[in-house]
Amino acid sequence: MNHLIARIKGRGQVYKNVISEKEPFSLPDDLANPVEYNPDHNLDDDQWFAINDFSQKEFCLKLLRPNFDSTDYDSITSIDTNKSDFLCSYQNNNEYYFQKISRTQVINKKWFYVGGSVSYEENKGIIVINSFPDAIYLKSVDKLYFKKLTTIATIFKGIDVLYREATDVETTTFLENDFVMLENDFCAAKVKKANRQRIAMAVDTLSNLDPVQKITVFDYVKDYCPNLEFSENTFKIKSENDLKYLLYGIEQRYYTTIVGDEKRLANSVIKIGPQPAQVLN
């Protein structure tokens, strides 16, 4: 039996059974080789991120922990889109498909229904079902699959901890490192979201490097970023771009092609084993 569940905003997590015996989604055919979630990796079109042992995570929904029983949820015949967070379609025994309900999915227009009979409707909303769900949970393997973390962050509260931003204190502390010299009034208050996320990763990276390794990384940054001023063992950071170049260097995102000796910046990184990370163009 298939069931479409809506989560209703309010105190606690209230789920309502909307409709049965319908399958709004189908299982994609490209889930076989998912990528374990890494904020530093940009997915190819035929890839999905996956979180293993999802039921053990703090941000797993209580809806997913027990075996599904439709009698646990009261039925409703209409949805107030202003009070609904997302839809969850339970299909094929332990497949859960999630779609966020946002303004882009809700249409309020006059329209004709032209199925078996023609009817005219006015001021009735339509929720558009996407071709692919925002997330898929397969209980049989205890994995959550998704494309964009930011899209599902409102469904799975707390999951954004996987791609966190550096706090004000962490950002300030990073910019106070001995290898950083701030100029042109650049300060922590001017560091935007993208670089705060990179700082959070860089702090973790630096914590795992010994002094000799840090020197090697900084020499590497000097080699690949000649426009980033360096003197007296410090990088001069005058802007967001300067900071970005330094952070990319700490993550060793620069590389040189074997054929052609062309210097490049990897916009995505995925580890393929104990050897150094593979860079993807």
C-alpha positions as CSV (number, residue, x, y, z in Angstrom):
1,M,0.0,0.0,0.0
2,N,1.2,3.5,-0.9
3,H,0.6,6.6,1.3
4,L,1.2,10.3,0.9
5,I,1.9,12.0,4.2
6,A,2.1,15.7,4.9
7,R,3.8,17.3,7.8
8,I,1.8,20.1,9.3
9,K,3.5,23.0,11.1
10,G,2.7,23.5,14.7
11,R,3.8,22.1,18.1
12,G,5.7,18.9,17.6
13,Q,5.7,17.0,14.3
14,V,2.2,16.3,13.2
15,Y,1.8,14.1,10.1
16,K,-1.5,13.6,8.2
17,N,-2.4,10.9,5.7
18,V,-3.3,12.7,2.5
19,I,-4.0,10.0,-0.1
20,S,-3.4,6.3,-0.7
21,E,-2.8,4.0,-3.6
22,K,-0.8,6.6,-5.6
23,E,2.9,6.6,-6.4
24,P,4.0,10.2,-7.2
25,F,7.6,9.2,-7.4
26,S,9.6,6.3,-8.9
27,L,13.0,5.0,-7.7
28,P,15.8,6.6,-9.8
29,D,18.1,4.2,-11.7
30,D,21.3,5.9,-10.7
31,L,21.4,5.2,-6.9
32,A,23.8,2.3,-7.3
33,N,27.0,4.3,-6.6
34,P,26.2,7.2,-4.3
35,V,28.8,9.6,-3.0
36,E,29.1,9.7,0.8
37,Y,28.2,13.3,1.7
38,N,31.1,15.7,1.4
39,P,30.5,19.5,1.2
40,D,33.6,19.8,-1.0
41,H,32.2,17.7,-3.8
42,N,30.0,18.8,-6.7
43,L,27.8,16.0,-7.9
44,D,27.6,14.9,-11.5
45,D,24.1,14.8,-13.0
46,D,23.9,11.0,-12.4
47,Q,25.1,11.1,-8.8
48,W,23.4,11.3,-5.5
49,F,24.9,12.0,-2.0
50,A,24.2,9.4,0.6
51,I,24.3,9.2,4.4
52,N,24.8,5.8,5.7
53,D,23.2,4.5,9.0
54,F,20.7,7.3,8.7
55,S,18.4,6.0,11.4
56,Q,21.2,6.5,13.9
57,K,21.6,10.2,13.2
58,E,20.2,12.8,15.5
59,F,18.5,14.5,12.5
60,C,16.7,11.4,11.4
61,L,12.9,11.9,11.5
62,K,10.9,10.0,14.1
63,L,8.6,9.0,11.2
64,L,11.4,6.8,9.8
65,R,12.4,4.9,12.9
66,P,9.5,2.5,13.4
67,N,7.9,0.3,10.8
68,F,5.4,2.4,8.8
69,D,1.7,2.0,9.9
70,S,-0.8,4.2,8.2
71,T,-3.2,3.9,11.1
72,D,-0.8,6.1,13.1
73,Y,-1.9,9.1,11.0
74,D,-5.2,10.8,10.7
75,S,-6.5,11.4,7.2
76,I,-7.2,14.9,5.7
77,T,-8.8,15.8,2.4
78,S,-7.1,19.2,1.8
79,I,-3.7,20.7,2.6
80,D,-3.1,24.3,3.8
81,T,0.2,25.0,2.0
82,N,0.9,27.8,4.4
83,K,0.9,25.3,7.3
84,S,2.7,22.4,5.6
85,D,6.4,21.7,5.5
86,F,6.8,18.8,3.1
87,L,5.3,15.7,1.6
88,C,6.5,12.2,2.3
89,S,5.4,9.4,0.0
90,Y,5.7,5.9,1.4
91,Q,5.9,3.4,-1.4
92,N,6.8,-0.2,-2.2
93,N,7.3,-1.3,1.4
94,N,10.0,0.9,3.1
95,E,10.8,3.4,0.4
96,Y,10.2,7.0,1.5
97,Y,10.3,9.9,-0.9
98,F,10.4,13.5,0.3
99,Q,9.5,16.8,-1.4
100,K,9.7,20.2,0.3
101,I,6.6,22.3,0.0
102,S,7.7,25.8,-1.1
103,R,6.2,28.7,-2.9
104,T,7.7,27.5,-6.2
105,Q,5.7,24.2,-5.9
106,V,2.4,25.9,-5.1
107,I,0.3,27.4,-7.9
108,N,-2.9,29.4,-7.3
109,K,-4.6,30.1,-10.6
110,K,-7.8,29.6,-12.5
111,W,-7.6,26.3,-14.4
112,F,-9.5,23.7,-16.4
113,Y,-9.3,20.0,-15.7
114,V,-9.4,18.2,-19.0
115,G,-9.3,14.5,-18.0
116,G,-12.3,12.2,-18.3
117,S,-14.5,15.3,-18.0
118,V,-13.9,19.0,-18.3
119,S,-14.3,21.1,-15.2
120,Y,-13.4,24.7,-14.3
121,E,-11.7,25.5,-11.0
122,E,-10.9,28.9,-9.4
123,N,-8.8,29.9,-6.4
124,K,-7.8,26.3,-5.7
125,G,-4.1,25.6,-5.2
126,I,-2.0,23.0,-6.9
127,I,1.1,21.4,-5.5
128,V,3.5,20.6,-8.3
129,I,5.2,17.2,-7.9
130,N,8.8,17.4,-9.1
131,S,10.2,14.8,-11.5
132,F,12.7,13.7,-8.8
133,P,12.2,13.9,-5.0
134,D,14.3,16.1,-2.8
135,A,15.4,13.1,-0.8
136,I,14.9,9.3,-0.7
137,Y,15.2,7.1,2.3
138,L,15.5,3.4,1.8
139,K,14.9,1.7,5.0
140,S,16.2,-1.7,3.8
141,V,19.7,-0.3,3.6
142,D,19.2,2.6,6.1
143,K,20.5,5.3,3.6
144,L,19.3,8.8,2.9
145,Y,19.9,9.9,-0.7
146,F,19.8,13.6,-1.8
147,K,21.2,16.1,-4.2
148,K,21.3,19.4,-2.3
149,L,21.8,19.6,1.5
150,T,20.3,23.2,1.6
151,T,17.1,21.9,0.0
152,I,16.5,19.2,2.7
153,A,17.7,21.2,5.7
154,T,14.1,22.3,6.5
155,I,12.9,18.7,6.3
156,F,15.6,17.1,8.5
157,K,16.3,19.7,11.2
158,G,19.9,19.8,12.2
159,I,21.3,18.1,9.1
160,D,23.0,21.3,8.1
161,V,25.6,20.5,10.8
162,L,27.2,18.5,8.0
163,Y,28.1,21.7,6.2
164,R,28.4,24.3,8.9
165,E,29.7,27.9,8.8
166,A,32.5,29.1,11.1
167,T,31.1,31.1,13.9
168,D,32.1,34.8,14.5
169,V,34.6,33.6,17.1
170,E,36.0,30.9,14.8
171,T,36.3,33.4,11.9
172,T,38.0,36.0,14.1
173,T,40.4,33.4,15.5
174,F,41.3,32.1,12.1
175,L,42.1,35.6,10.9
176,E,44.3,36.2,13.9
177,N,46.6,33.3,12.9
178,D,50.3,34.3,12.6
179,F,50.2,33.4,8.9
180,V,47.5,36.0,8.2
181,M,48.0,39.8,7.9
182,L,44.7,41.8,7.4
183,E,44.9,45.0,5.3
184,N,42.5,47.5,3.7
185,D,40.2,47.3,6.8
186,F,39.3,43.7,6.0
187,C,38.0,41.9,9.1
188,A,35.8,39.1,10.3
189,A,32.6,41.1,9.9
190,K,33.3,41.3,6.1
191,V,33.6,37.5,5.7
192,K,30.5,36.1,3.9
193,K,28.8,32.7,4.1
194,A,30.9,30.9,1.4
195,N,34.2,31.8,3.0
196,R,32.9,31.0,6.5
197,Q,32.1,27.5,5.3
198,R,35.6,27.2,3.9
199,I,37.1,28.5,7.1
200,A,35.2,25.8,9.1
201,M,36.8,23.1,6.8
202,A,40.3,24.8,6.9
203,V,40.3,24.9,10.7
204,D,39.7,21.1,10.7
205,T,42.4,20.6,8.1
206,L,45.0,22.7,9.8
207,S,44.4,20.9,13.1
208,N,45.6,17.7,11.5
209,L,48.8,19.1,10.1
210,D,52.1,19.2,11.9
211,P,54.4,22.3,11.7
212,V,56.4,20.9,8.8
213,Q,53.3,20.0,6.8
214,K,51.9,23.5,7.4
215,I,55.0,25.1,5.9
216,T,54.7,22.7,2.9
217,V,51.1,23.8,2.4
218,F,52.0,27.5,2.6
219,D,54.8,27.1,0.1
220,Y,52.3,25.3,-2.1
221,V,49.9,28.3,-1.8
222,K,52.7,30.8,-2.7
223,D,53.5,28.7,-5.8
224,Y,50.0,28.6,-7.1
225,C,48.8,32.1,-6.0
226,P,51.5,34.6,-7.0
227,N,48.9,37.4,-6.8
228,L,48.4,36.7,-3.1
229,E,51.0,38.8,-1.4
230,F,53.3,37.0,1.0
231,S,56.0,38.6,3.2
232,E,57.5,37.9,6.5
233,N,55.8,34.6,6.7
234,T,52.3,36.0,6.4
235,F,49.7,36.2,3.6
236,K,48.3,39.7,3.1
237,I,44.5,39.4,3.1
238,K,42.8,42.5,1.7
239,S,39.5,41.1,0.4
240,E,37.2,38.1,0.2
241,N,39.0,36.9,-2.9
242,D,42.4,36.9,-1.2
243,L,40.8,34.9,1.7
244,K,39.2,32.5,-0.8
245,Y,42.6,31.8,-2.5
246,L,44.3,31.1,0.8
247,L,41.5,28.8,1.9
248,Y,41.5,26.9,-1.4
249,G,45.3,26.4,-0.9
250,I,44.9,25.1,2.6
251,E,42.5,22.5,1.2
252,Q,45.1,21.8,-1.6
253,R,42.6,22.5,-4.4
254,Y,45.2,23.6,-6.9
255,Y,46.9,21.2,-9.2
256,T,48.9,20.9,-12.4
257,T,48.0,18.7,-15.3
258,I,50.4,15.9,-16.2
259,V,50.0,16.6,-19.9
260,G,50.4,20.3,-20.8
261,D,51.6,21.4,-17.4
262,E,48.5,23.6,-17.0
263,K,47.7,24.9,-13.5
264,R,44.1,24.5,-12.5
265,L,41.7,24.9,-9.6
266,A,39.6,21.9,-8.7
267,N,36.0,22.9,-8.1
268,S,35.2,19.5,-6.6
269,V,37.1,16.9,-4.5
270,I,36.4,13.4,-3.6
271,K,38.6,10.9,-1.8
272,I,39.1,7.7,-3.5
273,G,41.2,5.9,-0.9
274,P,44.1,6.4,1.5
275,Q,46.1,8.0,-1.2
276,P,45.8,11.8,-1.8
277,A,42.4,13.1,-2.9
278,Q,41.4,12.9,-6.6
279,V,40.7,16.3,-8.1
280,L,37.8,16.7,-10.5
281,N,37.4,19.5,-13.1
